[in-house]
């Protein structure tokens, strides 16, 4: 939740005139979108290139130090005086955040048996929904009451506070290393993992990452996850400004509706996680969800009613979250345990690298057409492409 709170301050800064004036960004949607795109490019490359750090330190220490360094970098953003300085902060923040998801996936793989991973993935992904839900009203209040600088200072301080459980070792790399859980629970986790023949077989095959990269299903998951991320980052970046400028909502109304959207997303990701654990072919959840996202996103632009647009936004954001547990549950089932960090880094990095250009491309399309519709149609196309990849995964038996 805290890392999403840290990375999502940009959406509200794009409707803060003082920030836009200070950074010479008024009337420059393409440059505004670049603030998120630079973060995502650094984030995606870090997912792929920093796996060696994860392997050396383990997930607990990697997560802990990533949050500490990222929070200190974020704090510098409050003192930035130029657009270039903000870009530098976003780039460095992306690097420190890029090591998060691969290590979270390793912890899920280590701590949960296969039949519980959909729900486990959904629970930690709920933080990604709670973060924006809290961020919108929090940053709206901070920007108006204290100034945009505090939308950097406050989440940085919260980040430093949230590493305390890591220092106290409430989190451990393996269940057997944790003194806070019972021996009975450790035996339950280990026995259920050993009773999964598919995973035992995958662990005994090729020792290299090439085993994963040669798997067609892996690349189809990348496409589906890229489609999910395009909608996530595209809507997260531009919806606040869209509601204020295109639909003429007041700031208070905008913050309320966007908060509702991400609270619905929290319900969506948890429901999706339980559904993924229940259905034998998990990809059908992703297929249905991405088709729903495409339809809802089209509705945002097509409806003439401002409230109709809000309803479509809530649906698009909420339905999109069903894709997240689908992708990670399938990946954790086809990837050997010793390659989980590398496989997670590759899929998160590749998908985010593809989707990194979404905020910039949407801003560019908005700037050259003078309409938000062109940016929204880009998201529709990506959702349909993701649905196609899930359909192929379904035919493969996933």
C-alpha positions as CSV (number, residue, x, y, z in Angstrom):
1,X,0.0,0.0,0.0
2,X,2.8,2.5,1.0
3,X,4.8,2.0,-2.2
4,X,1.7,2.7,-4.3
5,X,1.0,5.7,-2.2
6,X,4.5,6.9,-3.0
7,X,4.3,6.4,-6.7
8,X,0.8,7.8,-7.4
9,X,1.2,11.4,-6.3
10,X,1.7,12.4,-9.9
11,X,-2.0,12.0,-10.9
12,X,-3.0,14.6,-8.4
13,X,-0.1,16.9,-9.2
14,X,-1.4,17.1,-12.8
15,X,-4.4,19.0,-11.5
16,X,-2.4,21.2,-9.2
17,X,-1.9,24.5,-11.0
18,X,0.9,25.7,-8.7
19,X,2.9,22.5,-9.4
20,X,2.3,22.8,-13.2
21,X,3.3,26.5,-13.2
22,X,6.5,25.8,-11.1
23,X,7.5,23.0,-13.6
24,X,6.4,24.9,-16.7
25,X,4.0,22.1,-17.6
26,X,0.8,24.1,-18.2
27,X,-0.7,23.0,-21.5
28,X,1.9,20.3,-22.0
29,X,0.0,16.9,-21.7
30,X,2.8,14.9,-23.4
31,X,5.4,16.2,-20.9
32,X,3.0,15.6,-18.0
33,X,2.6,12.0,-19.1
34,X,6.4,11.7,-19.2
35,X,6.5,12.0,-15.4
36,X,4.8,8.6,-15.1
37,X,6.5,7.1,-18.2
38,X,10.0,7.8,-16.9
39,X,9.1,6.1,-13.6
40,X,7.7,3.1,-15.4
41,X,10.7,2.7,-17.8
42,X,13.1,2.7,-14.8
43,X,10.8,0.4,-12.9
44,X,10.5,-2.2,-15.7
45,X,14.2,-2.3,-16.3
46,X,14.9,-2.7,-12.6
47,X,12.5,-5.6,-12.5
48,X,14.7,-7.4,-15.1
49,X,18.2,-6.2,-14.3
50,X,18.3,-6.2,-10.5
51,X,17.3,-9.9,-9.9
52,X,20.9,-10.6,-8.8
53,X,20.4,-8.3,-5.9
54,X,17.3,-10.2,-4.9
55,X,19.1,-13.6,-5.2
56,X,22.0,-12.3,-3.1
57,X,20.1,-10.5,-0.3
58,X,16.8,-12.5,-0.3
59,X,13.3,-11.0,-0.5
60,X,13.1,-9.6,3.1
61,X,16.3,-7.6,3.0
62,X,15.8,-6.6,-0.7
63,X,12.3,-5.2,0.1
64,X,13.4,-3.5,3.3
65,X,16.4,-1.6,1.7
66,X,14.4,-0.9,-1.5
67,X,11.7,0.9,0.6
68,X,14.3,2.8,2.7
69,X,16.3,4.1,-0.3
70,X,13.1,4.8,-2.3
71,X,11.6,6.9,0.5
72,X,14.8,9.0,0.9
73,X,14.8,9.6,-2.9
74,X,11.1,10.5,-2.8
75,X,11.7,13.1,-0.1
76,X,14.1,14.9,-2.4
77,X,11.2,15.5,-4.8
78,X,9.7,18.0,-2.3
79,X,12.8,20.2,-2.8
80,X,12.9,19.9,-6.6
81,X,12.8,23.3,-8.4
82,X,12.8,22.2,-12.1
83,X,11.1,19.7,-14.4
84,X,14.4,17.9,-14.9
85,X,14.9,17.5,-11.1
86,X,11.4,15.9,-10.8
87,X,12.2,13.6,-13.7
88,X,15.4,12.5,-12.0
89,X,13.5,11.7,-8.8
90,X,10.9,9.7,-10.7
91,X,13.6,7.8,-12.5
92,X,15.4,6.9,-9.3
93,X,12.2,6.0,-7.5
94,X,11.3,3.7,-10.4
95,X,14.6,1.8,-9.9
96,X,14.0,1.3,-6.1
97,X,10.3,0.2,-6.7
98,X,11.3,-2.1,-9.5
99,X,12.6,-4.7,-7.1
100,X,9.4,-5.0,-5.1
101,X,7.1,-7.2,-7.2
102,X,9.6,-10.0,-8.0
103,X,10.3,-10.4,-4.3
104,X,6.7,-10.3,-3.3
105,X,6.1,-13.1,-5.7
106,X,8.9,-15.1,-4.3
107,X,7.4,-14.7,-0.8
108,X,4.0,-15.9,-2.1
109,X,5.7,-18.9,-3.8
110,X,7.6,-19.7,-0.6
111,X,4.8,-19.2,1.9
112,X,1.6,-20.5,0.2
113,X,0.6,-23.8,-1.4
114,X,-0.6,-23.6,-5.0
115,X,-4.3,-23.7,-4.1
116,X,-4.0,-20.6,-1.9
117,X,-1.8,-18.4,-4.2
118,X,-4.6,-16.7,-6.1
119,X,-6.0,-15.3,-2.8
120,X,-2.5,-14.6,-1.5
121,X,-1.7,-12.6,-4.6
122,X,-5.0,-10.8,-4.4
123,X,-4.4,-9.8,-0.7
124,X,-1.1,-8.1,-1.3
125,X,-2.4,-6.6,-4.5
126,X,-5.2,-5.0,-2.5
127,X,-2.5,-2.6,-1.2
128,X,-2.2,-1.4,-4.8
129,X,-5.8,-0.4,-4.7
130,X,-5.9,1.0,-1.2
131,X,-2.9,3.2,-1.9
132,X,-4.5,5.1,-4.8
133,X,-7.9,5.2,-2.9
134,X,-6.1,6.9,0.0
135,X,-3.8,8.9,-2.2
136,X,-6.4,10.9,-4.1
137,X,-8.1,12.6,-1.1
138,X,-4.8,12.8,0.9
139,X,-2.8,14.5,-1.9
140,X,-5.8,16.7,-2.8
141,X,-5.8,17.9,0.8
142,X,-2.0,18.2,1.1
143,X,-1.7,20.1,-2.2
144,X,-4.4,22.6,-1.2
145,X,-3.5,23.0,2.5
146,X,0.2,22.7,2.6
147,X,1.5,22.8,-1.0
148,X,2.5,20.2,-3.5
149,X,5.9,19.6,-1.8
150,X,4.2,17.7,1.0
151,X,2.9,15.1,-1.5
152,X,6.5,14.0,-1.5
153,X,7.4,14.5,2.1
154,X,4.5,12.7,3.7
155,X,4.6,9.4,1.7
156,X,8.4,9.4,2.2
157,X,8.0,9.5,6.0
158,X,5.3,6.8,5.8
159,X,7.7,4.6,3.8
160,X,10.4,4.9,6.4
161,X,7.9,3.9,9.1
162,X,6.7,0.8,7.3
163,X,10.1,-0.9,7.2
164,X,10.0,-1.4,11.0
165,X,8.4,-4.9,10.7
166,X,11.2,-5.9,8.3
167,X,13.8,-4.8,10.8
168,X,12.0,-6.8,13.5
169,X,12.0,-9.8,11.2
170,X,8.2,-10.2,11.3
171,X,8.8,-11.0,7.6
172,X,11.1,-13.9,6.6
173,X,12.2,-15.5,3.4
174,X,11.0,-19.0,4.3
175,X,8.3,-20.2,6.8
176,X,10.9,-22.2,8.7
177,X,12.9,-19.0,9.4
178,X,10.1,-17.2,11.1
179,X,9.9,-17.4,14.9
180,X,6.4,-15.9,15.0
181,X,4.5,-18.8,13.5
182,X,4.0,-22.3,14.9
183,X,5.7,-25.5,13.8
184,X,2.3,-26.9,12.8
185,X,1.8,-24.1,10.3
186,X,5.3,-24.5,8.8
187,X,4.6,-28.3,8.3
188,X,1.3,-27.5,6.7
189,X,2.9,-25.1,4.1
190,X,5.8,-27.4,3.3
191,X,3.7,-30.6,3.0
192,X,1.2,-28.9,0.6
193,X,4.0,-27.6,-1.6
194,X,5.5,-31.1,-1.8
195,X,2.2,-32.6,-2.7
196,X,2.0,-30.6,-5.9
197,X,3.5,-32.9,-8.6
198,X,3.5,-30.3,-11.4
199,X,5.7,-28.0,-9.3
200,X,8.1,-30.9,-8.3
201,X,8.5,-31.7,-12.0
202,X,9.1,-28.1,-13.0
203,X,11.8,-27.8,-10.3
204,X,13.7,-30.8,-11.6
205,X,13.9,-29.7,-15.2
206,X,16.3,-27.2,-16.7
207,X,18.3,-25.1,-14.2
208,X,18.3,-22.0,-16.4
209,X,16.0,-19.1,-17.0
210,X,15.9,-20.2,-20.6
211,X,13.4,-22.8,-19.5
212,X,11.0,-20.1,-18.6
213,X,11.7,-17.9,-21.6
214,X,11.1,-20.7,-24.1
215,X,7.7,-21.3,-22.6
216,X,5.0,-19.8,-25.0
217,X,2.6,-19.4,-22.0
218,X,5.1,-17.1,-20.3
219,X,5.0,-14.6,-23.2
220,X,1.2,-14.8,-23.4
221,X,1.1,-13.9,-19.7
222,X,3.4,-11.0,-20.5
223,X,0.9,-9.7,-23.1
224,X,-2.0,-10.1,-20.6
225,X,-0.1,-8.4,-17.9
226,X,1.0,-5.6,-20.2
227,X,-2.7,-5.0,-21.1
228,X,-3.6,-4.9,-17.3
229,X,-0.8,-2.4,-16.7
230,X,-1.7,-0.2,-19.6
231,X,-5.2,0.3,-18.2
232,X,-3.9,0.6,-14.6
233,X,-1.3,3.3,-15.3
234,X,-3.2,5.0,-18.0
235,X,-6.3,5.5,-15.9
236,X,-4.4,6.2,-12.7
237,X,-2.4,9.0,-14.4
238,X,-5.1,10.7,-16.5
239,X,-8.5,10.1,-14.9
240,X,-8.2,12.9,-12.2
241,X,-7.4,15.5,-15.0
242,X,-10.0,14.0,-17.3
243,X,-12.8,14.3,-14.7
244,X,-11.9,17.9,-13.9
245,X,-11.2,19.2,-17.5
246,X,-13.3,17.1,-19.8
247,X,-16.2,16.3,-17.5
248,X,-16.1,19.5,-15.4
249,X,-16.2,18.1,-12.0
250,X,-15.2,20.1,-9.0
251,X,-12.0,18.9,-7.2
252,X,-13.9,17.5,-4.2
253,X,-16.3,15.6,-6.5
254,X,-13.4,14.2,-8.5
255,X,-11.5,13.0,-5.5
256,X,-14.6,11.2,-4.2
257,X,-15.4,9.4,-7.4
258,X,-11.8,8.3,-8.0
259,X,-11.5,7.1,-4.4
260,X,-14.7,5.0,-5.0
261,X,-13.2,3.5,-8.1
262,X,-10.1,2.2,-6.3
263,X,-12.2,0.9,-3.4
264,X,-14.1,-1.1,-5.9
265,X,-10.8,-2.2,-7.4
266,X,-9.9,-3.6,-4.0
267,X,-13.0,-5.7,-4.0
268,X,-12.3,-6.7,-7.6
269,X,-8.8,-8.0,-6.9
270,X,-9.8,-10.0,-3.8
271,X,-12.9,-11.5,-5.6
272,X,-10.7,-12.3,-8.6
273,X,-8.1,-14.0,-6.4
274,X,-10.7,-16.3,-4.8
275,X,-12.3,-17.0,-8.2
276,X,-8.9,-17.9,-9.6
277,X,-8.4,-20.4,-6.8
278,X,-11.8,-21.9,-7.5
279,X,-11.8,-22.4,-11.3
280,X,-9.7,-25.1,-12.9
281,X,-8.7,-23.0,-15.9
282,X,-7.6,-19.7,-14.5
283,X,-7.1,-17.8,-17.8
284,X,-10.9,-17.7,-18.3
285,X,-11.0,-15.1,-15.5
286,X,-8.5,-12.9,-17.3
287,X,-10.3,-13.3,-20.6
288,X,-13.6,-12.2,-19.2
289,X,-12.1,-9.4,-17.3
290,X,-10.1,-7.8,-20.1
291,X,-13.2,-8.0,-22.4
292,X,-15.1,-6.2,-19.7
293,X,-12.3,-3.6,-19.3
294,X,-12.4,-2.9,-23.1
295,X,-16.2,-2.4,-23.0
296,X,-16.1,-0.2,-19.9
297,X,-13.2,2.0,-21.2
298,X,-15.1,2.5,-24.5
299,X,-18.1,3.6,-22.4
300,X,-16.0,6.3,-20.6
301,X,-15.6,8.1,-23.9
302,X,-18.9,7.1,-25.6
303,X,-21.3,8.3,-22.9
304,X,-22.5,11.9,-22.9
305,X,-23.4,11.8,-19.2
306,X,-20.7,12.8,-16.7
307,X,-22.1,10.4,-14.2
308,X,-22.2,7.7,-16.9
309,X,-18.5,8.3,-17.4
310,X,-17.8,7.9,-13.7
311,X,-19.7,4.6,-13.6
312,X,-17.7,3.3,-16.6
313,X,-14.5,4.4,-14.9
314,X,-15.4,2.5,-11.7
315,X,-16.2,-0.6,-13.7
316,X,-13.0,-0.4,-15.8
317,X,-10.8,0.0,-12.8
318,X,-12.6,-2.6,-10.7
319,X,-12.9,-5.3,-13.5
320,X,-9.2,-4.8,-14.5
321,X,-8.1,-6.0,-11.1
322,X,-9.4,-9.5,-11.8
323,X,-6.4,-9.9,-14.2
324,X,-3.7,-9.4,-11.6
325,X,-4.2,-12.6,-9.5
326,X,-4.9,-14.6,-12.7
327,X,-1.5,-13.8,-14.2
328,X,0.5,-14.3,-11.1
329,X,-1.2,-17.6,-10.1
330,X,-0.6,-19.1,-13.6
331,X,3.1,-17.9,-13.5
332,X,3.7,-19.3,-10.0
333,X,2.3,-22.6,-11.3
334,X,4.6,-22.9,-14.3
335,X,7.8,-21.5,-12.9
336,X,10.3,-23.5,-10.8
337,X,10.8,-22.2,-7.3
338,X,14.5,-21.4,-7.8
339,X,13.7,-19.3,-10.8
340,X,10.7,-17.4,-9.3
341,X,12.6,-14.2,-8.7
342,X,14.0,-14.2,-12.2
343,X,10.7,-15.2,-13.8
344,X,8.7,-12.7,-11.8
345,X,11.2,-10.0,-12.7
346,X,11.1,-10.8,-16.4
347,X,7.3,-10.8,-16.6
348,X,6.9,-7.7,-14.5
349,X,9.7,-5.9,-16.2
350,X,8.7,-6.9,-19.8
351,X,5.0,-6.0,-19.2
352,X,5.8,-2.7,-17.5
353,X,8.3,-1.9,-20.2
354,X,5.6,-2.3,-22.8
355,X,3.0,-0.4,-20.8
356,X,5.5,2.3,-19.6
357,X,4.8,4.4,-22.7
358,X,1.1,4.5,-22.0
359,X,0.9,7.7,-19.9
360,X,3.2,9.5,-22.4
361,X,1.3,8.1,-25.5
362,X,-2.0,9.1,-24.0
363,X,-0.8,12.6,-23.3
364,X,0.7,12.8,-26.8
365,X,-2.6,11.7,-28.3
366,X,-4.6,14.1,-26.1
367,X,-2.3,16.9,-27.2
368,X,-2.4,16.3,-30.9
369,X,-6.2,15.6,-31.1
370,X,-7.4,17.9,-28.4
371,X,-9.5,15.1,-27.0
372,X,-9.2,12.5,-24.3
373,X,-11.1,10.0,-26.5
374,X,-8.0,9.1,-28.5
375,X,-6.1,8.1,-25.4
376,X,-9.0,6.0,-24.1
377,X,-9.3,4.2,-27.4
378,X,-5.6,3.2,-27.1
379,X,-6.5,1.5,-23.8
380,X,-9.4,-0.3,-25.4
381,X,-7.1,-1.7,-28.1
382,X,-4.6,-3.0,-25.5
383,X,-7.4,-4.6,-23.4
384,X,-8.6,-6.5,-26.5
385,X,-5.1,-7.7,-27.2
386,X,-4.7,-8.9,-23.7
387,X,-8.1,-10.7,-24.0
388,X,-6.8,-12.5,-27.1
389,X,-3.7,-13.7,-25.3
390,X,-5.9,-15.1,-22.5
391,X,-8.0,-16.9,-25.0
392,X,-4.9,-18.6,-26.3
393,X,-3.8,-19.5,-22.8
394,X,-7.3,-21.0,-22.2
395,X,-6.9,-23.2,-25.3
396,X,-3.5,-24.3,-23.9
397,X,-5.3,-25.5,-20.8
398,X,-4.2,-22.8,-18.3
